Amino acid sequence: MLLPTSLGVGALQGSLQGSLLGELAAFGLAIGFSPLHIGLLLLVLLGPNPLRRGGLFVACWLITGGLIVTALLTVGHGLVLTMERGSSHRTGLDLLAAGGLLAIAMQELFKREEEGEQPGWTRRLDQFCALPLPVLLAVSTGLQLAAPDDLFLFAKAAGSLLAASLNRGQELLATGIFVLATGLLLLLPLGALLLLGRGRVLPLLEATKQWLFRQGDLLLGLLSLALAIYLGWQGIQGLRLS
């Protein structure tokens, strides 16, 4: 039963460069570092029925991410977009994403300095968490779709997959790896709760929540700044090659 999976992973590794896998993992982790969603999940895990509600929350996140990438890949294949390094599509996406992420980084970093307190979004999480589960999942999906930095990174990941010219099976496997990377920071606390039990994990979840509320904006700003620099450099390289 393991042979097809092993062959699929081996074929993927043979077809993809390590740099591409690293890009997908980095973009996925950057998307996954959403203080709003991580904070909301921590509140869900600290509340009633944590495994059921938290499991559905994380599953909804992963499904939404998979659908976004699939939709972008479908559009990209349909439009026959050229995504090799130096092409106008890829260079334009790199520069656009760099500009958007730079704007978000400056907003988060300067907002942190001006307020000097917990960000305003933390005060809304309790209201979100108290919503009925179907409404909570709908709100989470809407926030995931509306985040401009996440959409830029989803588009970059889809562009990287298009540029790799994979067959359908390899593309699906690579998409699955990317989507798992986006949910890694959500799967960790859920897995810890499942394996260690609520009593042992509860203090750690509470401490993590408090730390995230204090440092989330700063870390998000620094992460966005680092990605903006990287994508800006890629865009400049693309301009030189075009």
C-alpha positions in Angstrom: 0.0 0.0 0.0 2.9 2.3 0.6 4.6 1.7 -2.8 2.5 4.1 -5.0 2.9 6.9 -2.4 6.6 6.3 -2.2 6.9 6.3 -6.0 4.8 9.5 -6.2 7.0 11.3 -3.7 10.1 10.1 -5.5 8.8 11.3 -8.8 8.0 14.6 -7.3 11.4 15.0 -5.8 13.0 14.0 -9.2 10.9 16.6 -11.1 11.0 19.5 -8.7 14.1 21.4 -7.6 14.8 21.8 -4.0 14.5 25.5 -4.4 10.9 25.1 -5.6 10.0 22.9 -2.7 11.6 25.4 -0.3 9.6 28.2 -1.9 6.3 26.3 -1.5 7.1 25.5 2.1 8.1 29.1 2.9 5.0 30.5 1.2 2.9 28.0 3.0 4.3 28.7 6.4 4.0 32.5 5.8 0.3 32.0 5.0 -0.1 29.8 8.0 1.3 32.5 10.3 -1.9 34.3 10.6 -2.2 35.7 14.2 -5.9 36.2 13.7 -6.6 32.5 12.8 -4.0 31.1 15.2 -5.5 33.2 18.0 -9.0 32.2 17.1 -8.0 28.5 17.1 -6.4 28.8 20.5 -9.6 30.3 21.9 -11.6 27.5 20.3 -9.2 24.9 21.9 -9.6 26.6 25.3 -13.4 26.5 25.0 -16.0 23.7 25.0 -15.7 20.7 22.7 -12.1 21.7 21.7 -11.3 18.6 19.6 -14.5 18.7 17.5 -14.6 22.4 17.0 -10.8 22.8 16.6 -10.7 19.8 14.2 -13.4 21.3 12.0 -11.8 24.7 12.1 -8.4 23.4 10.9 -10.1 21.2 8.3 -12.0 24.2 6.9 -8.7 26.1 6.7 -7.0 23.3 4.7 -10.0 22.8 2.4 -10.2 26.5 1.7 -6.5 26.7 0.9 -6.7 23.7 -1.4 -9.6 25.2 -3.3 -7.8 28.6 -3.7 -4.7 26.9 -5.1 -6.8 24.7 -7.4 -8.8 27.6 -8.7 -5.6 29.6 -9.4 -4.0 26.7 -11.2 -7.1 26.1 -13.2 -7.2 29.8 -14.3 -3.5 29.7 -15.0 -3.7 26.6 -17.2 -6.7 28.0 -19.0 -5.0 31.3 -19.8 -1.7 29.6 -20.7 0.2 32.0 -18.5 4.0 31.9 -18.8 5.5 31.7 -15.4 9.2 31.0 -16.1 11.7 33.4 -14.5 11.9 36.6 -16.5 8.4 36.3 -18.0 6.1 39.3 -17.8 3.5 37.4 -15.8 5.9 36.1 -13.2 7.9 39.3 -12.9 4.7 41.4 -12.6 3.4 39.1 -9.9 6.7 39.2 -8.0 6.8 43.0 -8.0 3.1 43.4 -7.2 3.3 40.9 -4.3 6.5 42.6 -3.0 4.8 46.0 -3.1 1.7 44.7 -1.3 3.6 42.9 1.4 5.8 45.9 1.9 2.7 48.0 2.5 1.4 45.5 5.0 4.7 45.3 6.8 4.9 49.0 7.2 1.3 49.2 8.4 1.8 46.4 11.0 5.2 47.7 12.3 4.1 51.4 12.6 0.8 50.4 14.1 2.6 48.5 16.7 4.7 51.5 17.6 1.7 53.9 17.7 -0.6 51.8 19.8 1.9 50.2 22.2 -0.8 47.7 23.3 -2.5 44.6 22.3 -3.9 45.0 18.7 -7.5 45.7 18.2 -8.2 42.4 16.5 -7.6 40.5 19.7 -10.7 42.1 21.2 -12.9 40.7 18.5 -11.8 37.1 18.8 -14.0 36.4 21.8 -17.0 37.5 19.8 -16.0 35.3 16.9 -15.4 32.4 19.1 -18.9 32.6 20.7 -20.5 32.3 17.3 -22.3 29.0 16.3 -19.8 26.7 14.7 -21.1 26.9 11.1 -21.1 30.7 11.3 -17.6 30.7 12.8 -16.3 28.5 10.0 -17.9 30.8 7.4 -16.3 33.9 9.0 -12.9 32.1 9.1 -13.2 31.2 5.4 -14.2 34.8 4.6 -11.2 36.2 6.5 -8.9 33.7 4.8 -10.2 34.8 1.3 -10.1 38.5 2.1 -6.5 38.7 3.4 -4.4 40.4 0.6 -1.1 39.1 1.8 -2.3 35.6 1.8 -3.8 35.9 -1.7 -0.5 37.3 -3.0 1.3 34.2 -1.5 -1.3 31.8 -2.9 -0.8 33.4 -6.3 3.0 33.1 -6.0 2.7 29.4 -5.0 0.4 28.7 -7.9 2.8 30.6 -10.2 5.7 28.5 -9.0 3.7 25.3 -9.7 2.8 26.5 -13.2 6.4 27.3 -13.9 7.5 23.8 -12.9 5.4 22.2 -15.7 4.4 19.2 -13.6 2.0 16.5 -14.7 -1.4 16.4 -13.0 -0.5 13.8 -10.4 2.7 15.6 -9.4 0.9 19.0 -9.3 -1.8 17.6 -7.0 0.9 16.1 -4.7 2.8 19.4 -4.6 -0.4 21.3 -3.9 -1.1 18.9 -1.0 2.4 19.5 0.4 1.9 23.3 0.1 -1.6 23.2 1.8 -0.2 21.1 4.6 2.5 23.7 5.1 -0.1 26.5 5.4 -1.9 24.5 8.1 1.2 23.4 10.1 1.0 26.1 12.7 -2.7 25.2 13.2 -2.1 21.5 13.3 0.6 21.7 16.0 -1.7 22.9 18.9 -4.5 20.7 17.8 -2.1 17.7 17.7 -0.7 18.5 21.1 -4.2 18.6 22.5 -5.1 15.3 20.9 -1.9 13.5 22.0 -1.3 15.1 25.5 -4.8 15.8 26.7 -6.5 19.0 27.7 -5.2 19.1 31.3 -1.6 19.1 30.3 -1.8 21.4 27.3 -4.2 24.0 28.7 -1.6 26.2 30.4 0.7 26.1 27.3 -2.2 27.1 25.1 -3.1 30.0 27.4 0.5 31.2 27.5 0.9 30.9 23.7 -2.3 32.9 23.3 -1.1 35.7 25.5 2.3 35.8 23.8 0.7 35.9 20.3 -1.6 38.7 21.3 1.4 40.8 22.5 3.8 40.0 19.6 1.6 38.9 16.7 1.6 42.3 14.8 5.3 42.7 15.2 6.1 39.2 13.9 3.7 39.5 11.1 5.2 42.8 10.1 8.8 41.4 10.1 7.7 38.3 8.2 5.9 40.5 5.5 9.0 42.7 5.2 11.3 39.7 4.7 9.0 38.3 2.0 8.7 41.7 0.3 12.5 41.9 0.1 12.8 38.4 -1.3 10.0 38.9 -3.9 11.3 42.3 -4.8 14.7 40.8 -5.5 13.1 38.1 -7.6 11.2 40.7 -9.6 14.3 42.7 -10.2 16.1 39.5 -11.4 13.1 38.9 -13.7 13.4 42.4 -15.2 17.1 41.8 -15.9 16.3 38.5 -17.7 13.3 39.9 -19.7 
